[in-house]
Amino acid sequence: MKKIIFLLLFFSVIFVAVAIIVHSQNIKSFNKENFIDSARNYNFKIIRDKFGVPHIRGEKDVDAAFGFGFAQTEDDYQHVEFAVKMARGELSDFKFSLSSLGAVFSLIFGNGDIQKLTNHIEGVELDFLIKFMNVEESVRNSIETVPKSTMEYMKGYADGVNYWAALNPSKIDQSIFPVTEIDLLMGMVFQMPLFYGFDHNIDELMSLMSDNNEEMSSVNSLSDNVTVAKIKSHFKPSGSNAFAVSKSRSSNNQTMLVINSHQPLTGPVAWYEAHIKSNEGLNMMGGTFPGSPFIHVGFNENLGWGATVNQPDLGDIYELILNPENNNEYLIDGEWKAFKKIKQLFKIKLFGPFYVNYPIDMFFSDHGPVLKDENKAYALRYVGMSDI
């Protein structure tokens, strides 16, 4: 009997190993030499003050951007990597334990209940949100609206990130490189709604879907308040304030701008301070987030700018009327219209370079992204939904 059990376990392990290899993606081709050579195209200098703050000087704007990308990655690679994976929706990381062995089979063959798997997968809540918002498609559909000079600047920043990675191959996850300007755009588009209370809209939407304890489709299995709590744990906005004082009201006859945005001291939305300057006129100093190529709050020789976390009402939830004869259609302008269905792949890391793609159908309407089951559907429309 023991031999039979041993053989079953042995062949099960072999079967899982083969399946993992079949479902694994080859590591991206990251040509380190190309990015080391590309540094010769950029004319920049990084000088650090006594606090370690980088002051980046470039001949052109793109040169300064390159130096900024290099300096930020050198100082905080961990969170730059996190920002890139978050922007791509590739944070999901499977945590192995004795209780998770059955979940491995479900992941590999895509025939399990993902609700039972979420406790074994770190980061899946953010991957769900970025795919629910369909960030990548929004960016690719609107990228032509971004000025060429802005794209060149972001490419310079991305090249700086890649240059540091090329010099430090033993310290990085090579599967995420090279980083591109598309990654940077997706990250900024994803982060923006999270600073005006978007999490409350998600919370309300998921609560509506959970009413009556109805069984939900696989995508909605992720939609519970635990998921919202996990999303909030990454950003932890607690309020902010900013105010300006006219020189006529200041004791030293100087105009003052106080920027007091309440951000955590560490993590993906902790401030990173830098000074970026070029001979083309770029000159800004202040704080930004890991993986962001621009200064979010700061100043130059002429003006200052700040930002606060607050709770304006910038999202609306629509209860959709489903076609009783086909629940894949909803009523709009007096006619039945089919939901746009996209098969989103959740890239779930298993170990080392191995991962599995777990497919989930996600739905979209003219109003916005949708959560639905057999009997009801809700769409969420929010400010900045299709903007970059």
C-alpha positions in Angstrom: 0.0 0.0 0.0 2.8 2.4 0.9 4.5 1.7 -2.5 1.2 2.6 -4.3 0.9 5.8 -2.3 4.6 6.6 -3.0 4.2 5.9 -6.8 1.0 8.1 -6.9 2.8 10.9 -5.2 5.9 10.5 -7.4 3.9 10.6 -10.6 1.8 13.5 -9.3 4.9 15.5 -8.7 6.3 14.7 -12.2 2.9 15.5 -13.8 2.7 18.9 -12.0 6.3 19.7 -12.9 5.7 18.9 -16.6 2.5 21.0 -16.6 4.3 23.9 -15.0 7.0 23.9 -17.6 4.4 23.7 -20.4 2.6 26.7 -18.9 5.7 28.7 -18.2 6.9 31.7 -20.2 10.5 31.9 -21.3 12.3 34.7 -19.5 12.1 37.9 -21.5 15.2 38.6 -23.7 17.0 41.3 -21.8 20.1 42.3 -23.7 22.3 43.9 -21.0 25.0 44.9 -23.4 22.6 47.0 -25.5 21.5 49.0 -22.5 25.1 49.4 -21.3 26.0 50.7 -24.7 22.9 53.0 -24.9 24.2 55.0 -21.9 26.7 56.6 -24.2 23.8 58.4 -25.9 23.0 60.3 -22.7 24.9 63.2 -21.2 24.0 63.4 -17.5 25.6 63.8 -14.1 24.3 62.8 -10.7 25.4 64.7 -7.6 24.1 63.8 -4.2 23.8 66.3 -1.3 24.6 65.5 2.3 21.2 63.9 2.7 21.7 61.6 -0.2 19.1 63.4 -2.4 20.1 63.1 -6.1 20.5 66.3 -8.1 20.5 65.2 -11.7 21.8 67.4 -14.4 21.4 66.6 -18.1 22.4 68.4 -21.4 18.8 67.7 -22.7 15.6 66.8 -21.0 16.0 63.2 -22.0 19.5 63.1 -20.5 18.1 64.3 -17.2 15.3 61.7 -17.4 17.9 59.0 -18.0 19.9 60.0 -14.9 16.7 60.2 -12.9 15.7 56.7 -13.8 19.1 55.4 -12.9 19.3 57.2 -9.6 15.8 56.2 -8.5 16.4 52.5 -9.3 19.8 52.6 -7.6 18.2 53.9 -4.4 15.0 51.9 -4.4 15.0 49.0 -6.8 12.6 47.0 -4.7 9.8 49.4 -5.1 10.6 50.3 -8.7 10.3 46.6 -9.5 7.0 46.5 -7.6 5.7 49.5 -9.6 6.5 47.9 -12.9 4.8 44.6 -12.0 1.8 46.5 -10.6 1.5 48.5 -13.8 1.5 45.3 -15.9 -0.9 43.4 -13.5 1.8 40.9 -12.7 2.1 40.9 -8.9 0.4 37.6 -8.3 2.7 35.3 -6.4 1.7 31.8 -5.3 2.6 30.9 -1.7 3.2 27.2 -1.3 2.1 25.2 1.7 0.7 21.8 2.5 -2.8 23.2 2.2 -2.1 24.7 -1.2 -1.1 21.6 -3.1 -4.6 21.1 -4.5 -4.7 24.7 -5.6 -1.7 24.1 -7.8 -3.7 21.7 -10.0 -6.6 24.2 -10.2 -4.2 27.0 -11.3 -2.5 24.8 -13.9 -5.7 23.6 -15.5 -7.8 26.7 -14.9 -10.8 24.6 -13.7 -10.9 25.5 -10.0 -12.7 28.1 -8.0 -10.4 31.1 -7.9 -12.2 32.3 -4.7 -10.6 29.3 -2.9 -7.2 30.2 -4.3 -6.9 33.9 -3.4 -5.6 33.1 0.1 -2.7 31.4 -1.5 -1.8 34.2 -3.9 -0.2 37.5 -2.8 -0.9 40.6 -4.9 -3.8 39.1 -6.9 -6.1 41.9 -5.6 -4.1 44.6 -7.4 -3.8 42.5 -10.6 -7.6 42.1 -10.5 -8.1 45.8 -10.2 -5.8 46.8 -13.0 -7.4 44.3 -15.3 -10.9 45.4 -14.2 -9.9 48.9 -15.1 -8.5 47.6 -18.4 -5.6 49.9 -18.1 -3.4 48.5 -20.8 -6.0 48.8 -23.5 -6.8 52.3 -22.4 -3.2 53.3 -22.7 -2.6 51.7 -26.0 -5.7 53.2 -27.5 -4.8 56.7 -26.4 -1.0 56.7 -26.7 -1.1 58.8 -29.9 -2.4 61.7 -27.8 0.7 61.9 -25.7 3.2 64.5 -27.1 6.3 63.1 -28.7 8.6 65.0 -26.3 6.8 63.5 -23.3 7.2 60.0 -24.8 10.9 60.6 -25.4 11.4 61.9 -21.9 9.7 58.7 -20.5 11.9 56.5 -22.8 14.9 58.3 -21.3 13.8 57.4 -17.8 13.0 53.8 -18.8 16.5 53.5 -20.4 18.0 54.8 -17.1 16.2 52.1 -15.2 17.3 49.4 -17.7 20.9 50.7 -17.5 21.1 50.2 -13.8 19.6 46.8 -14.1 22.1 45.9 -16.8 24.9 46.8 -14.5 23.4 44.8 -11.6 22.0 41.6 -13.1 22.4 39.6 -9.9 20.2 42.0 -8.0 17.1 42.1 -10.3 14.3 40.0 -11.5 15.4 39.7 -15.1 11.9 38.6 -16.3 10.5 42.1 -16.0 13.2 43.8 -18.1 13.4 45.8 -20.2 11.1 48.4 -18.7 9.3 50.6 -21.3 7.6 53.9 -21.5 4.3 52.0 -21.8 4.9 50.5 -18.4 5.4 54.0 -17.0 2.2 55.3 -18.5 0.1 52.3 -17.3 1.4 52.9 -13.8 0.4 56.5 -13.7 -3.0 55.8 -15.2 -3.6 53.1 -12.6 -2.5 55.2 -9.6 -4.5 58.4 -10.3 -8.0 57.2 -9.3 -6.7 55.7 -6.1 -6.1 59.2 -4.7 -9.6 60.4 -5.0 -11.5 57.7 -3.2 -11.8 55.2 -6.0 -11.5 52.4 -3.4 -14.9 53.4 -2.0 -16.5 52.9 -5.4 -14.9 49.4 -5.6 -16.1 48.7 -2.1 -19.7 49.7 -2.9 -19.7 47.8 -6.2 -18.5 44.6 -4.6 -21.0 45.0 -1.7 -23.8 45.2 -4.3 -22.6 42.0 -6.0 -22.5 40.2 -2.7 -26.1 40.9 -1.8 -28.4 38.0 -1.4 -25.4 35.6 -1.2 -25.9 34.6 -4.8 -23.2 32.5 -6.4 -21.0 34.7 -8.5 -18.9 34.0 -11.6 -15.2 33.4 -11.2 -14.2 37.0 -11.7 -16.6 38.1 -9.0 -15.1 35.6 -6.6 -12.4 38.1 -6.2 -14.9 40.8 -5.4 -15.3 40.9 -1.7 -14.5 43.4 1.0 -11.3 41.5 2.0 -10.0 42.3 -1.5 -10.8 46.0 -1.0 -9.0 45.9 2.4 -5.9 44.4 0.7 -6.0 47.1 -2.0 -6.2 49.8 0.6 -3.3 48.2 2.5 -0.9 49.0 -0.4 -1.8 52.7 -0.6 -3.1 53.7 2.9 -4.3 57.2 2.0 -5.1 59.1 5.3 -5.8 62.5 4.0 -3.6 65.5 3.1 -3.4 69.2 3.1 -1.7 71.9 1.2 -1.9 75.7 1.5 -0.2 78.8 0.2 0.6 82.0 2.1 0.8 85.3 0.3 3.9 87.4 1.1 1.6 90.1 2.4 0.6 87.7 5.2 4.0 86.1 5.9 6.4 87.3 8.6 9.3 87.4 6.3 7.5 89.0 3.3 8.0 85.8 1.3 5.4 83.7 -0.5 5.2 80.2 0.9 3.7 76.9 -0.3 3.2 74.2 2.2 2.7 70.7 0.8 1.7 68.2 3.4 0.4 65.2 1.6 0.2 62.3 4.1 2.0 59.3 2.6 3.5 56.3 4.2 7.3 56.4 5.0 7.9 53.2 2.9 6.2 51.3 0.1 5.0 52.0 -3.4 3.5 55.5 -2.6 6.2 56.8 -0.3 7.8 60.0 -1.4 11.2 59.9 -3.2 13.0 63.3 -3.3 15.0 64.4 -6.3 16.1 67.5 -8.3 16.0 67.2 -12.1 17.5 69.9 -14.3 18.6 70.2 -18.0 20.1 72.9 -20.2 16.9 72.9 -22.2 15.0 74.6 -19.3 13.7 71.6 -17.3 14.1 72.4 -13.6 12.0 70.8 -10.9 12.6 69.5 -7.4 10.3 67.7 -5.1 8.7 64.3 -4.4 7.6 61.4 -6.6 6.7 57.8 -6.3 8.9 54.8 -7.2 8.7 54.1 -10.9 7.3 57.6 -11.7 9.3 59.7 -14.2 7.9 63.1 -13.1 8.0 65.1 -9.9 4.4 64.9 -8.4 4.7 67.6 -5.8 7.5 70.2 -5.9 8.7 73.5 -7.2 11.0 75.3 -9.7 12.3 78.8 -9.8 8.9 80.2 -10.8 6.2 78.2 -9.2 5.2 75.3 -6.9 2.6 72.6 -7.1 1.0 70.2 -4.6 -1.5 67.5 -4.4 -3.8 66.1 -1.7 -5.6 62.9 -1.0 -9.3 63.6 -0.6 -12.7 62.0 -1.3 -14.6 63.8 -4.1 -17.5 62.0 -5.7 -16.0 61.1 -9.0 -17.5 57.7 -9.6 -21.0 56.4 -10.4 -22.4 52.8 -10.4 -25.0 51.8 -12.9 -27.4 48.9 -12.3 -27.8 47.3 -15.7 -30.9 45.6 -17.0 -30.0 42.2 -18.3 -31.7 40.6 -21.3 -33.9 37.8 -19.7 -33.2 35.6 -22.8 -29.5 36.3 -22.9 -27.7 37.6 -19.8 -24.7 38.5 -21.9 -26.7 41.5 -23.2 -27.8 44.6 -21.4 -30.3 47.4 -22.2 -28.9 50.7 -23.4 -30.8 53.4 -25.4 -33.8 51.1 -25.8 -31.8 48.2 -27.4 -30.0 45.1 -26.2 -26.3 45.2 -26.5 -23.7 42.5 -25.9 -21.1 43.1 -23.2 -17.6 43.4 -24.5 -15.8 40.3 -23.1 -12.1 40.2 -22.7 -10.2 37.1 -21.5 -7.8 38.5 -19.0 -4.8 36.3 -18.1 -3.6 36.4 -14.5 0.1 35.7 -14.6 0.7 33.9 -11.3 4.3 33.2 -10.3 4.9 29.8 -8.8 8.7 29.7 -8.2 11.9 30.8 -10.0 11.1 31.7 -13.6 7.9 29.5 -13.6 4.4 30.8 -13.6 0.9 29.9 -14.9 -1.6 32.0 -16.8 -5.0 31.8 -15.2 -7.7 33.0 -17.6 -10.8 34.9 -16.4 -13.5 36.5 -18.6 -14.1 40.1 -17.7 -16.9 42.3 -19.0 -17.2 45.9 -20.1 -20.1 48.1 -21.1 -20.6 51.6 -22.5 -20.8 52.8 -18.9 -17.5 51.2 -17.9 -16.2 47.9 -16.4 -18.8 45.4 -15.2 -19.2 42.9 -12.4 -22.0 40.4 -13.2 -23.5 37.1 -12.4 -26.5 35.2 -13.9 -29.1 37.6 -12.5 -27.6 41.1 -12.1 -24.8 43.3 -13.4 -23.3 46.6 -12.3 -21.0 48.9 -14.2 -18.6 51.5 -12.7 -17.9 54.8 -14.5 -15.2 57.0 -13.0 -13.3 60.2 -13.8 -10.2 59.5 -15.9 -11.5 56.1 -17.1 -10.2 56.4 -20.6 -7.7 59.2 -20.1 -3.9 59.2 -20.0 
